[in-house]
Amino acid sequence: MSNGESLLQQPAETQTQLDQPLTAANSTSSLRENVETAMANYFKHLDGQPVSDVYQMVMSEIEAPLLEQVMKYVRNNQTKAAHLLGLNRGTLRKKLKQYGLL
């Protein structure tokens, strides 16, 4: 929620909406909105417990399904996937191995 203006433009969410898990029914929401909701839920449920490495946790949660869906879209063509993602093929292979997708 780095952009204060966008908070003013979005409709207020009810507590029930924030408590619901993200599902296909939420597919009309933007990726940004889904991440904001998920992070709000995550921090709400920490209940004051210490936490670290949140950035790495979030990136791994997002990166793995991103790679899975891209690979499906290009029918496992790594050259096309690397181009689509803006990565070099070696970096893509490293990430695929990291998430057990290769």
All heavy atoms as an XYZ file, in Angstrom:
799
protein
N       0.833     -1.184      0.000
C       0.000      0.000      0.000
C       0.876      1.244      0.000
O       0.800      2.076      0.861
C      -0.907      0.001      1.213
C      -1.958     -1.039      1.175
S      -3.113     -0.804      2.514
C      -3.221     -2.472      3.087
N       1.713      1.344     -0.995
C       2.646      2.443     -1.048
C       2.032      3.706     -1.625
O       2.537      4.783     -1.426
C       3.878      2.041     -1.864
O       3.493      1.710     -3.182
N       0.944      3.602     -2.345
C       0.353      4.750     -2.988
C      -0.888      5.183     -2.213
O      -1.934      4.576     -2.318
C      -0.004      4.389     -4.441
C      -0.490      5.590     -5.219
O      -0.816      6.618     -4.634
N      -0.542      5.458     -6.519
N      -0.784      6.258     -1.456
C      -1.868      6.741     -0.629
C      -3.104      7.110     -1.414
O      -4.214      6.941     -0.958
N      -2.921      7.634     -2.642
C      -4.059      8.024     -3.445
C      -4.916      6.831     -3.826
O      -6.121      6.912     -3.854
C      -3.590      8.751     -4.705
C      -2.991     10.099     -4.411
C      -2.505     10.790     -5.666
O      -2.824     10.318     -6.777
O      -1.818     11.801     -5.535
N      -4.296      5.700     -4.133
C      -5.080      4.543     -4.555
C      -5.955      4.034     -3.417
O      -6.991      3.453     -3.658
C      -4.179      3.422     -5.081
O      -3.377      2.911     -4.041
N      -5.562      4.250     -2.169
C      -6.381      3.837     -1.039
C      -7.669      4.638     -0.986
O      -8.713      4.114     -0.614
C      -5.619      4.015      0.276
C      -4.454      3.088      0.513
C      -3.750      3.464      1.800
C      -4.917      1.652      0.576
N      -7.592      5.900     -1.366
C      -8.778      6.743     -1.329
C      -9.761      6.372     -2.434
O     -10.957      6.548     -2.275
C      -8.380      8.216     -1.473
C      -7.497      8.780     -0.365
C      -7.077     10.197     -0.702
C      -8.217      8.738      0.965
N      -9.260      5.842     -3.542
C     -10.112      5.533     -4.673
C     -10.773      4.165     -4.552
O     -11.758      3.904     -5.202
C      -9.295      5.574     -5.963
C      -8.753      6.951     -6.246
C      -7.740      6.936     -7.371
O      -7.314      5.887     -7.819
N      -7.343      8.109     -7.817
N     -10.244      3.288     -3.731
C     -10.794      1.948     -3.607
C     -11.943      1.941     -2.607
O     -11.893      2.629     -1.602
C      -9.715      0.972     -3.129
C      -8.585      0.832     -4.108
C      -7.475     -0.019     -3.539
O      -7.565     -0.488     -2.411
N      -6.427     -0.205     -4.303
N     -12.986      1.152     -2.894
C     -14.085      1.058     -1.928
C     -13.605      0.390     -0.650
O     -12.723     -0.454     -0.676
C     -15.121      0.183     -2.644
C     -14.376     -0.522     -3.711
C     -13.190      0.327     -4.059
N     -14.207      0.797      0.455
C     -13.830      0.210      1.743
C     -14.266     -1.243      1.780
O     -15.353     -1.595      1.338
C     -14.494      0.994      2.874
N     -13.389     -2.114      2.317
C     -13.712     -3.529      2.423
C     -14.287     -3.808      3.801
O     -13.880     -3.215      4.791
C     -12.457     -4.376      2.227
C     -11.882     -4.242      0.840
C     -10.564     -4.979      0.706
O      -9.730     -4.839      1.615
O     -10.384     -5.671     -0.288
N     -15.210     -4.720      3.850
C     -15.755     -5.120      5.138
C     -14.801     -6.109      5.783
O     -13.976     -6.719      5.110
C     -17.134     -5.776      4.970
O     -16.976     -6.983      4.248
C     -18.121     -4.860      4.277
N     -14.920     -6.299      7.063
C     -14.071     -7.251      7.773
C     -14.277     -8.655      7.229
O     -13.342     -9.428      7.108
C     -14.365     -7.214      9.273
C     -13.372     -7.999     10.098
C     -11.958     -7.451      9.968
O     -11.746     -6.251      9.954
N     -10.988     -8.331      9.849
N     -15.499     -9.000      6.858
C     -15.791    -10.322      6.307
C     -15.001    -10.550      5.026
O     -14.444    -11.614      4.813
C     -17.304    -10.473      6.024
O     -18.016    -10.196      7.219
C     -17.631    -11.847      5.519
N     -14.915     -9.536      4.160
C     -14.156     -9.668      2.920
C     -12.682     -9.905      3.210
O     -12.041    -10.688      2.521
C     -14.313     -8.415      2.063
C     -15.684     -8.285      1.432
C     -15.849     -6.950      0.743
O     -15.476     -5.908      1.294
N     -16.407     -6.969     -0.452
N     -12.128     -9.247      4.195
C     -10.716     -9.416      4.511
C     -10.422    -10.792      5.084
O      -9.335    -11.316      4.924
C     -10.254     -8.341      5.496
C     -10.131     -6.937      4.947
C      -9.765     -5.964      6.060
C      -9.118     -6.859      3.830
N     -11.399    -11.396      5.760
C     -11.204    -12.697      6.378
C     -11.341    -13.849      5.393
O     -10.919    -14.954      5.668
C     -12.200    -12.908      7.520
C     -11.880    -12.024      8.714
O     -10.713    -11.610      8.858
O     -12.798    -11.747      9.499
N     -11.958    -13.602      4.238
C     -12.188    -14.674      3.289
C     -10.896    -14.989      2.524
O     -10.151    -14.092      2.162
C     -13.264    -14.279      2.277
C     -14.625    -14.139      2.888
C     -15.648    -13.665      1.875
O     -15.298    -13.249      0.776
N     -16.908    -13.721      2.247
N     -10.637    -16.283      2.273
C      -9.473    -16.635      1.463
C      -9.698    -16.202      0.018
O     -10.826    -16.102     -0.443
C      -9.416    -18.155      1.572
C     -10.794    -18.571      1.934
C     -11.389    -17.425      2.708
N      -8.603    -15.940     -0.674
C      -8.700    -15.565     -2.075
C      -9.066    -16.793     -2.892
O      -8.473    -17.847     -2.750
C      -7.367    -14.993     -2.564
C      -6.932    -13.715     -1.870
C      -5.567    -13.291     -2.357
C      -7.932    -12.605     -2.105
N     -10.068    -16.653     -3.751
C     -10.514    -17.756     -4.589
C     -10.742    -17.231     -5.996
O     -10.566    -16.047     -6.265
C     -11.838    -18.345     -4.066
O     -12.841    -17.318     -4.134
C     -11.714    -18.836     -2.638
N     -11.166    -18.110     -6.859
C     -11.475    -17.706     -8.227
C     -12.567    -16.634     -8.245
O     -12.632    -15.833     -9.163
C     -11.901    -18.902     -9.047
N     -13.420    -16.616     -7.231
C     -14.473    -15.601     -7.157
C     -13.884    -14.206     -7.044
O     -14.522    -13.234     -7.393
C     -15.389    -15.874     -5.973
N     -12.654    -14.101     -6.545
C     -12.001    -12.806     -6.413
C     -11.239    -12.432     -7.692
O     -10.489    -11.478     -7.687
C     -10.996    -12.827     -5.251
C     -11.649    -13.161     -3.933
O     -11.716    -14.325     -3.580
N     -12.128    -12.164     -3.228
N     -11.418    -13.179     -8.764
C     -10.604    -12.987     -9.952
C     -10.828    -11.636    -10.622
O     -10.034    -11.245    -11.459
C     -10.816    -14.123    -10.939
O     -12.151    -14.118    -11.388
N     -11.877    -10.928    -10.272
C     -12.078     -9.613    -10.850
C     -11.186     -8.576    -10.177
O     -11.042     -7.476    -10.682
C     -13.550     -9.170    -10.755
O     -13.936     -9.170     -9.381
C     -14.448    -10.086    -11.559
N     -10.587     -8.924     -9.057
C      -9.661     -8.030     -8.374
C      -8.321     -8.060     -9.088
O      -7.933     -9.065     -9.673
C      -9.456     -8.477     -6.924
O     -10.667     -8.440     -6.221
N      -7.600     -6.973     -8.991
C      -6.272     -6.929     -9.600
C      -5.289     -7.726     -8.747
O      -5.556     -8.020     -7.577
C      -5.797     -5.479     -9.707
O      -5.505     -4.959     -8.419
N      -4.184     -8.073     -9.342
C      -3.132     -8.769     -8.607
C      -2.706     -7.932     -7.415
O      -2.536     -8.447     -6.309
C      -1.942     -9.059     -9.524
C      -0.733     -9.726     -8.888
C      -1.103    -11.072     -8.291
C       0.375     -9.893     -9.921
N      -2.564     -6.645     -7.611
C      -2.186     -5.741     -6.526
C      -3.175     -5.805     -5.366
O      -2.793     -5.894     -4.206
C      -2.065     -4.311     -7.060
C      -1.702     -3.304     -6.003
C      -1.763     -1.879     -6.560
N      -1.420     -0.945     -5.542
C      -0.204     -0.456     -5.341
N       0.773     -0.822     -6.122
N       0.033      0.389     -4.375
N      -4.466     -5.767     -5.689
C      -5.486     -5.822     -4.646
C      -5.439     -7.156     -3.902
O      -5.592     -7.191     -2.676
C      -6.883     -5.619     -5.251
C      -7.121     -4.208     -5.742
C      -8.380     -4.087     -6.574
O      -8.756     -5.048     -7.271
O      -9.002     -3.006     -6.515
N      -5.222     -8.242     -4.628
C      -5.134     -9.549     -3.984
C      -3.928     -9.635     -3.066
O      -4.016    -10.204     -1.975
C      -5.108    -10.663     -5.025
C      -6.474    -10.886     -5.650
O      -7.501    -10.710     -5.011
N      -6.477    -11.277     -6.907
N      -2.799     -9.081     -3.483
C      -1.609     -9.082     -2.629
C      -1.845     -8.229     -1.387
O      -1.503     -8.630     -0.272
C      -0.356     -8.603     -3.401
C       0.825     -8.390     -2.464
C       0.005     -9.596     -4.500
N      -2.450     -7.066     -1.570
C      -2.751     -6.202     -0.425
C      -3.652     -6.920      0.577
O      -3.409     -6.887      1.790
C      -3.416     -4.904     -0.885
C      -2.459     -3.945     -1.547
C      -3.150     -2.676     -2.029
O      -4.387     -2.560     -1.921
O      -2.424     -1.798     -2.518
N      -4.676     -7.596      0.089
C      -5.593     -8.319      0.968
C      -4.877     -9.452      1.689
O      -5.036     -9.627      2.905
C      -6.784     -8.868      0.157
O      -7.467     -7.773     -0.453
C      -7.752     -9.626      1.048
N      -4.094    -10.217      0.942
C      -3.366    -11.340      1.542
C      -2.382    -10.857      2.604
O      -2.277    -11.464      3.677
C      -2.633    -12.135      0.462
N      -1.682     -9.767      2.338
C      -0.713     -9.258      3.304
C      -1.416     -8.686      4.535
O      -0.934     -8.863      5.659
C       0.205     -8.214      2.667
C       1.147     -8.790      1.612
S       2.087    -10.241      2.151
C       2.988     -9.607      3.547
N      -2.539     -8.019      4.331
C      -3.306     -7.509      5.473
C      -3.747     -8.673      6.358
O      -3.632     -8.613      7.590
C      -4.511     -6.703      4.990
N      -4.238     -9.749      5.737
C      -4.641    -10.945      6.497
C      -3.446    -11.553      7.216
O      -3.551    -11.956      8.376
C      -5.270    -11.993      5.577
C      -6.668    -11.627      5.168
O      -7.371    -10.894      5.852
N      -7.084    -12.136      4.027
N      -2.320    -11.643      6.541
C      -1.109    -12.232      7.134
C      -0.698    -11.462      8.387
O      -0.493    -12.055      9.445
C       0.020    -12.238      6.107
C       1.334    -12.740      6.651
C       1.555    -14.099      6.832
C       2.354    -11.851      6.989
C       2.754    -14.568      7.333
C       3.559    -12.314      7.491
C       3.757    -13.661      7.660
O       4.938    -14.132      8.170
N      -0.592    -10.147      8.274
C      -0.166     -9.335      9.422
C      -1.208     -9.342     10.537
O      -0.861     -9.338     11.716
C       0.171     -7.912      8.990
C       1.454     -7.827      8.211
C       1.473     -7.306      6.926
C       2.643     -8.282      8.747
C       2.655     -7.233      6.207
C       3.838     -8.214      8.033
C       3.833     -7.693      6.766
N      -2.476     -9.386     10.162
C      -3.542     -9.423     11.165
C      -3.457    -10.703     12.002
O      -3.649    -10.676     13.215
C      -4.904     -9.351     10.468
C      -6.075     -9.347     11.413
C      -7.347     -9.231     10.616
C      -8.207    -10.417     10.957
N      -9.422    -10.493     10.195
N      -3.125    -11.800     11.364
C      -3.087    -13.082     12.062
C      -1.758    -13.365     12.759
O      -1.631    -14.379     13.440
C      -3.443    -14.222     11.093
C      -4.884    -14.201     10.711
N      -5.336    -13.608      9.550
C      -5.982    -14.666     11.348
C      -6.635    -13.716      9.489
N      -7.061    -14.349     10.568
N      -0.785    -12.480     12.624
C       0.482    -12.657     13.341
C       0.287    -12.498     14.845
O       1.025    -13.075     15.634
C       1.528    -11.643     12.872
C       2.256    -11.983     11.590
C       3.211    -10.843     11.225
C       3.009    -13.291     11.696
N      -0.655    -11.670     15.222
C      -0.981    -11.455     16.633
C       0.251    -11.059     17.443
O       0.493    -11.589     18.516
C      -1.650    -12.706     17.207
C      -2.404    -12.414     18.492
O      -2.890    -11.272     18.651
O      -2.489    -13.331     19.333
N       1.063    -10.169     16.875
C       2.221     -9.651     17.597
C       3.444    -10.537     17.591
O       4.466    -10.180     18.165
N       3.376    -11.692     16.970
C       4.537    -12.575     16.910
C       5.605    -11.970     16.010
O       5.296    -11.375     14.981
C       4.139    -13.955     16.384
C       3.182    -14.692     17.280
C       2.780    -16.035     16.683
O       3.312    -16.466     15.679
N       1.826    -16.686     17.314
N       6.879    -12.125     16.368
C       7.949    -11.584     15.525
C       8.033    -12.349     14.208
O       7.744    -13.548     14.152
C       9.216    -11.799     16.361
C       8.868    -12.883     17.319
C       7.391    -12.799     17.557
N       8.397    -11.651     13.170
C       8.508    -12.248     11.842
C       9.672    -11.597     11.102
O      10.012    -10.443     11.361
C       7.180    -12.082     11.062
C       6.888    -10.637     10.770
C       7.180    -12.898      9.804
N      10.312    -12.345     10.224
C      11.389    -11.786      9.391
C      11.339    -12.448      8.026
O      10.606    -13.417      7.821
C      12.751    -12.006     10.053
O      13.016    -13.392     10.157
N      12.092    -11.934      7.106
C      12.187    -12.462      5.737
C      10.845    -12.489      5.013
O      10.579    -13.385      4.206
C      12.820    -13.863      5.731
C      14.236    -13.857      6.270
O      14.952    -12.859      6.038
O      14.617    -14.834      6.925
N      10.002    -11.516      5.280
C       8.688    -11.457      4.649
C       8.825    -11.277      3.136
O       8.097    -11.907      2.365
C       7.814    -10.337      5.255
C       6.520    -10.151      4.477
C       7.514    -10.643      6.711
N       9.780    -10.471      2.715
C       9.961    -10.246      1.282
C      10.244    -11.562      0.564
O       9.610    -11.874     -0.445
C      11.094     -9.249      1.026
C      11.329     -8.984     -0.444
C      10.518     -8.090     -1.127
C      12.334     -9.636     -1.139
C      10.709     -7.849     -2.471
C      12.532     -9.413     -2.485
C      11.718     -8.514     -3.146
O      11.903     -8.284     -4.486
N      11.162    -12.348      1.080
C      11.507    -13.626      0.459
C      10.319    -14.580      0.468
O      10.072    -15.285     -0.512
C      12.713    -14.259      1.159
C      13.190    -15.537      0.498
C      13.595    -15.330     -0.957
O      14.226    -14.351     -1.310
N      13.202    -16.249     -1.813
N       9.561    -14.597      1.560
C       8.386    -15.454      1.645
C       7.371    -15.089      0.565
O       6.866    -15.956     -0.148
C       7.733    -15.327      3.023
C       6.460    -16.150      3.163
S       5.379    -15.639      4.512
C       4.822    -14.035      3.983
N       7.100    -13.805      0.432
C       6.117    -13.346     -0.551
C       6.602    -13.650     -1.967
O       5.837    -14.152     -2.795
C       5.824    -11.838     -0.379
C       4.986    -11.303     -1.538
C       5.129    -11.590      0.947
N       7.856    -13.366     -2.234
C       8.377    -13.606     -3.581
C       8.303    -15.087     -3.955
O       7.935    -15.428     -5.074
C       9.800    -13.076     -3.720
C       9.892    -11.556     -3.628
S       8.718    -10.659     -4.671
C       9.290    -11.119     -6.294
N       8.619    -15.961     -3.023
C       8.552    -17.386     -3.346
C       7.107    -17.844     -3.528
O       6.830    -18.716     -4.348
C       9.261    -18.222     -2.288
O       8.616    -18.147     -1.048
N       6.180    -17.254     -2.784
C       4.765    -17.607     -2.934
C       4.213    -17.131     -4.279
O       3.324    -17.773     -4.839
C       3.933    -16.995     -1.799
C       4.140    -17.651     -0.465
C       3.569    -19.054     -0.405
O       2.463    -19.281     -0.925
O       4.243    -19.930      0.162
N       4.719    -16.042     -4.781
C       4.232    -15.492     -6.045
C       4.990    -16.074     -7.233
O       4.400    -16.403     -8.260
C       4.347    -13.951     -6.038
C       3.362    -13.377     -5.031
C       4.112    -13.374     -7.421
C       3.506    -11.907     -4.794
N       6.290    -16.235     -7.088
C       7.132    -16.646     -8.205
C       6.834    -18.067     -8.684
O       6.766    -18.311     -9.893
C       8.606    -16.520     -7.815
C       9.537    -16.491     -8.999
C      10.937    -16.083     -8.596
O      11.427    -16.513     -7.531
O      11.545    -15.330     -9.372
N       6.630    -18.989     -7.777
C       6.391    -20.384     -8.168
C       5.136    -20.528     -9.042
O       5.210    -21.095    -10.139
C       6.329    -21.282     -6.945
N       3.974    -20.021     -8.611
C       2.800    -20.155     -9.481
C       2.914    -19.336    -10.768
O       2.373    -19.731    -11.803
C       1.631    -19.684     -8.619
C       2.216    -18.988     -7.458
C       3.612    -19.465     -7.302
N       3.627    -18.218    -10.717
C       3.870    -17.440    -11.927
C       4.615    -18.293    -12.947
O       4.216    -18.390    -14.111
C       4.676    -16.174    -11.600
C       5.244    -15.405    -12.800
C       4.120    -14.824    -13.651
C       6.194    -14.331    -12.326
N       5.700    -18.927    -12.502
C       6.485    -19.765    -13.399
C       5.665    -20.945    -13.907
O       5.734    -21.291    -15.094
C       7.754    -20.252    -12.700
C       8.764    -19.162    -12.342
C       9.875    -19.734    -11.471
C       9.322    -18.500    -13.593
N       4.879    -21.563    -13.033
C       4.039    -22.692    -13.448
C       3.075    -22.291    -14.559
O       2.941    -22.999    -15.563
C       3.228    -23.220    -12.264
C       4.020    -24.006    -11.260
C       3.135    -24.499    -10.124
O       2.188    -25.272    -10.412
O       3.387    -24.106     -8.979
N       2.411    -21.169    -14.371
C       1.422    -20.732    -15.354
C       2.063    -20.298    -16.663
O       1.526    -20.570    -17.744
C       0.548    -19.618    -14.775
C      -0.359    -20.087    -13.667
C      -1.254    -21.236    -14.110
O      -1.923    -21.171    -15.142
N      -1.251    -22.308    -13.338
N       3.195    -19.637    -16.582
C       3.900    -19.233    -17.804
C       4.344    -20.472    -18.576
O       4.178    -20.542    -19.796
C       5.098    -18.309    -17.489
C       6.002    -18.152    -18.696
C       4.597    -16.948    -17.023
N       4.886    -21.462    -17.871
C       5.341    -22.676    -18.549
C       4.160    -23.407    -19.194
O       4.297    -23.942    -20.304
C       6.099    -23.589    -17.590
C       7.429    -23.016    -17.119
S       8.541    -22.535    -18.464
C       8.958    -24.148    -19.127
N       3.008    -23.422    -18.559
C       1.823    -24.013    -19.181
C       1.429    -23.240    -20.431
O       1.101    -23.817    -21.463
C       0.646    -24.031    -18.202
C       0.726    -25.083    -17.150
C      -0.495    -25.010    -16.242
C      -0.356    -25.951    -15.061
N      -1.504    -25.826    -14.128
N       1.457    -21.926    -20.321
C       1.041    -21.060    -21.427
C       1.909    -21.269    -22.666
O       1.398    -21.275    -23.783
C       1.087    -19.591    -20.973
C       0.680    -18.607    -22.029
C      -0.662    -18.470    -22.384
C       1.616    -17.799    -22.657
C      -1.050    -17.564    -23.349
C       1.238    -16.887    -23.627
C      -0.098    -16.770    -23.968
O      -0.476    -15.876    -24.925
N       3.207    -21.463    -22.459
C       4.135    -21.639    -23.592
C       4.426    -23.110    -23.861
O       5.358    -23.432    -24.596
C       5.444    -20.837    -23.387
C       5.159    -19.351    -23.291
C       6.214    -21.338    -22.173
N       3.656    -23.987    -23.252
C       3.796    -25.436    -23.441
C       5.218    -25.913    -23.169
O       5.826    -26.628    -23.955
C       3.336    -25.845    -24.834
C       1.870    -25.557    -25.064
C       1.435    -26.036    -26.417
N       0.019    -25.695    -26.579
C      -0.520    -25.380    -27.733
N       0.192    -25.386    -28.831
N      -1.788    -25.090    -27.793
N       5.749    -25.437    -22.033
C       7.081    -25.827    -21.542
C       8.243    -25.419    -22.443
O       9.338    -25.964    -22.322
C       7.142    -27.321    -21.229
C       6.282    -27.663    -20.045
O       6.289    -26.961    -19.043
N       5.505    -28.721    -20.156
N       8.021    -24.450    -23.305
C       9.101    -23.938    -24.149
C       9.867    -22.886    -23.341
O       9.396    -21.767    -23.138
C       8.531    -23.340    -25.428
C       9.594    -22.867    -26.382
O      10.563    -22.228    -26.003
N       9.386    -23.177    -27.663
N      11.058    -23.259    -22.866
C      11.829    -22.374    -21.995
C      12.270    -21.095    -22.693
O      12.322    -20.029    -22.063
C      13.039    -23.105    -21.435
C      12.656    -24.209    -20.482
C      13.851    -24.981    -19.991
O      14.994    -24.538    -20.109
N      13.602    -26.159    -19.429
N      12.571    -21.171    -23.972
C      12.977    -19.970    -24.705
C      11.841    -18.961    -24.748
O      12.034    -17.772    -24.486
C      13.443    -20.341    -26.129
O      14.529    -21.265    -26.021
C      13.891    -19.119    -26.903
N      10.635    -19.448    -25.069
C       9.465    -18.560    -25.098
C       9.149    -18.033    -23.702
O       8.808    -16.860    -23.538
C       8.251    -19.294    -25.669
C       8.335    -19.526    -27.155
C       7.086    -20.222    -27.661
C       7.158    -20.462    -29.157
N       5.940    -21.143    -29.651
N       9.257    -18.890    -22.692
C       8.972    -18.470    -21.314
C       9.957    -17.396    -20.867
O       9.554    -16.397    -20.262
C       9.034    -19.665    -20.370
N      11.229    -17.596    -21.153
C      12.244    -16.612    -20.767
C      11.960    -15.271    -21.440
O      12.025    -14.212    -20.796
C      13.628    -17.118    -21.135
N      11.608    -15.307    -22.708
C      11.301    -14.071    -23.436
C      10.062    -13.395    -22.843
O      10.066    -12.177    -22.607
C      11.091    -14.377    -24.921
C      10.786    -13.170    -25.734
N      11.733    -12.227    -26.052
C       9.626    -12.732    -26.267
C      11.168    -11.260    -26.751
N       9.883    -11.549    -26.893
N       9.015    -14.173    -22.601
C       7.788    -13.635    -22.035
C       8.043    -12.964    -20.688
O       7.495    -11.908    -20.389
C       6.766    -14.770    -21.887
C       5.356    -14.404    -21.488
C       4.372    -15.340    -22.157
C       5.179    -14.438    -20.003
N       8.899    -13.580    -19.854
C       9.188    -13.063    -18.510
C      10.252    -11.968    -18.498
O      10.427    -11.292    -17.485
C       9.632    -14.211    -17.602
C       8.548    -15.226    -17.250
C       9.176    -16.481    -16.665
C       7.546    -14.615    -16.287
N      10.987    -11.840    -19.590
C      12.072    -10.850    -19.623
C      13.294    -11.325    -18.861
O      14.049    -10.522    -18.309
N      13.495    -12.648    -18.829
C      14.658    -13.248    -18.160
C      15.532    -13.912    -19.208
O      15.049    -14.277    -20.280
C      14.209    -14.339    -17.176
C      13.270    -13.941    -16.044
C      12.808    -15.193    -15.297
C      13.964    -12.987    -15.100
N      16.809    -14.106    -18.864
C      17.585    -14.938    -19.780
C      17.276    -16.389    -19.444
O      16.807    -16.714    -18.351
C      19.078    -14.576    -19.794
C      19.866    -15.133    -18.653
O      19.642    -16.266    -18.210
N      20.825    -14.362    -18.177
N      17.517    -17.274    -20.400
C      17.107    -18.666    -20.256
C      17.797    -19.352    -19.076
O      17.195    -20.181    -18.388
C      17.381    -19.423    -21.561
C      16.692    -20.751    -21.626
C      16.682    -21.291    -23.058
N      16.295    -22.683    -23.023
C      17.152    -23.697    -22.939
N      18.441    -23.476    -22.902
N      16.711    -24.933    -22.908
N      19.041    -19.001    -18.818
C      19.761    -19.579    -17.682
C      19.122    -19.220    -16.356
O      18.996    -20.061    -15.460
N      18.706    -17.975    -16.227
C      18.015    -17.531    -15.003
C      16.690    -18.256    -14.851
O      16.335    -18.686    -13.752
C      17.801    -16.006    -15.031
O      19.071    -15.360    -15.148
C      17.079    -15.519    -13.789
N      15.973    -18.402    -15.942
C      14.705    -19.129    -15.895
C      14.930    -20.564    -15.431
O      14.218    -21.054    -14.554
C      14.021    -19.125    -17.260
C      12.751    -19.987    -17.355
C      11.671    -19.488    -16.410
C      12.262    -20.041    -18.785
N      15.911    -21.245    -15.991
C      16.192    -22.629    -15.604
C      16.541    -22.729    -14.111
O      16.091    -23.636    -13.424
C      17.331    -23.209    -16.449
C      16.916    -23.536    -17.863
C      18.035    -24.197    -18.654
N      18.518    -25.432    -18.057
C      17.910    -26.605    -18.140
N      16.757    -26.707    -18.782
N      18.433    -27.683    -17.574
N      17.325    -21.766    -13.637
C      17.702    -21.752    -12.219
C      16.451    -21.630    -11.344
O      16.298    -22.342    -10.351
C      18.659    -20.592    -11.953
C      19.078    -20.440    -10.514
C      19.993    -19.236    -10.350
C      20.276    -18.970     -8.892
N      21.034    -17.740     -8.691
N      15.539    -20.747    -11.724
C      14.316    -20.551    -10.952
C      13.403    -21.772    -11.039
O      12.774    -22.153    -10.062
C      13.597    -19.284    -11.404
C      14.359    -18.019    -11.011
C      13.623    -16.785    -11.448
C      14.342    -15.547    -10.975
N      14.324    -15.397     -9.516
N      13.307    -22.376    -12.212
C      12.507    -23.582    -12.360
C      13.030    -24.706    -11.475
O      12.257    -25.419    -10.834
C      12.467    -24.029    -13.828
C      11.705    -23.122    -14.800
C      11.927    -23.576    -16.235
C      10.226    -23.069    -14.463
N      14.341    -24.841    -11.425
C      14.944    -25.865    -10.546
C      14.685    -25.541     -9.087
O      14.384    -26.415     -8.280
C      16.452    -25.957    -10.794
C      16.810    -26.662    -12.081
C      18.305    -26.710    -12.279
C      18.666    -27.331    -13.614
N      20.124    -27.313    -13.866
N      14.809    -24.258     -8.726
C      14.594    -23.815     -7.352
C      13.224    -24.227     -6.825
O      13.075    -24.592     -5.655
C      14.752    -22.295     -7.289
C      14.486    -21.669     -5.945
C      14.600    -20.134     -5.989
O      15.106    -19.562     -6.951
N      14.114    -19.492     -4.957
N      12.208    -24.165     -7.686
C      10.844    -24.479     -7.275
C      10.418    -25.888     -7.672
O       9.231    -26.228     -7.580
C       9.876    -23.438     -7.833
C      10.143    -22.062     -7.286
C      10.670    -21.053     -8.088
C       9.908    -21.768     -5.947
C      10.925    -19.787     -7.570
C      10.162    -20.509     -5.423
C      10.674    -19.532     -6.246
O      10.929    -18.289     -5.730
N      11.370    -26.710     -8.100
C      11.057    -28.092     -8.467
C      10.190    -28.214     -9.697
O       9.401    -29.156     -9.819
N      10.333    -27.297    -10.610
C       9.527    -27.290    -11.823
C      10.284    -27.782    -13.046
O       9.778    -27.752    -14.152
C       8.989    -25.875    -12.090
C       8.112    -25.292    -10.977
C       7.788    -23.828    -11.267
C       6.844    -26.104    -10.823
N      11.505    -28.227    -12.821
C      12.325    -28.721    -13.931
C      12.857    -30.100    -13.615
O      13.200    -30.424    -12.520
C      13.488    -27.761    -14.163
C      14.333    -27.992    -15.394
C      13.500    -27.864    -16.664
C      15.483    -27.022    -15.424
